[in-house]
Amino acid sequence: MPDDAAARAAAEARAAAEEESAFSHAAVDPDVTAAYGADPDQVIDFYAPREALSPGGGLAPLVVVLHGGAWRAPYDRRHVTPFADFLARRGFAVANVEYRRGGVSIPGQGAAAGAGDVGPVAGRWPETFDDVAAAMDALPALVREFLPQADPRRMVVTGHSAGGHLALWAAARHLLPADAVWRIDRPAPLRGIVALAPIADFTVAEKLDVCGGACRQLLGGEEGFTARLPYADPALLLPTGIATTLVQGRADTVVPQAVAEAYADAAAKAGEVVGLTLLEDVGHFPLIDPAADACAVVAEEIAQLAW
């Protein structure tokens, strides 16, 4: 119908404008970069707080940022450096984590059967998960050395899109299967998680073909998806016992609202209350765009958990 076509066109135009705005900011160099492993992608950028969050000053809460980009190589941590700087200017100490992503084209991983070689592939198994686990484990010591203005006892992890998945996963490592190398014995010492438009439920995301089948690619295709789902899907790793808030734009066409709602429903069934902040007329990218009002909402959600 003409009205439907006009609505779709308007939604596409808005989404394109939002993406352009989010990626229009110049990258912001960190105060210092530290390695948590030997690979070039195993690094963390640190941003010192630009001002105190409270009149009394003191150490600043630490916000760990896990960037999105469908776990694909072209999207590295540089695209969220304006967001990291935005948080630092709000008084947070910030750790912007890099991790290994997919980068080699492989056959049979396209959204459509018979599409041939496509790439870059979403993520690496197990390296993407190796890196997030290693970075989280290394952070307290690295913060003490490289970001003394931060209080690692008040740590909030935030992530956007695929990074939102990794943030939720990082909070659930104590619930991983017993044979998982990333499993830890007790919940991570986090004040909370703020997941932004997260790929939070792999089954629902695959049904909606989020990011061109990125979840399936991340887990190694059809066979890997089924076998590895218990090790990777946050919706199967509940309840975490860690305060969690999801922030989601209702107009998001990249990672639709249904994905976040599925995770919140799974949490409720597991006996855990997960906050779900839905923003009207907001798509995927304003959540990390310092020029957007939605970004200020994100900062407030982080502050509520950090304190």
Secondary structure, DSSP 8 states (H G I E B T S, - for coil): -HHHHHHHHHHHHHHHHHHHHHT-S-----SEEEESSSSTT-EEEEE--SS-SSTT---EEEEEEE--STTBTT--GGGGHHHHHHHHHTT-EEEEE----B-S-BTT-SSSTT--SB-S-S--TTHHHHHHHHHHHHHHHHHHHH-TTEEEEEEEEEEETHHHHHHHHHTTGGGS-TT-TT--SS----SEEEEES----HHHHHHTTTTTTHHHHHTTHHHHHHHHHHHH-GGGS----S-EEEEEETT-SSS-HHHHHHHHHHHHHTT---EEEEETT--SSGGG-TTSHHHHHHHHHHHHHH-
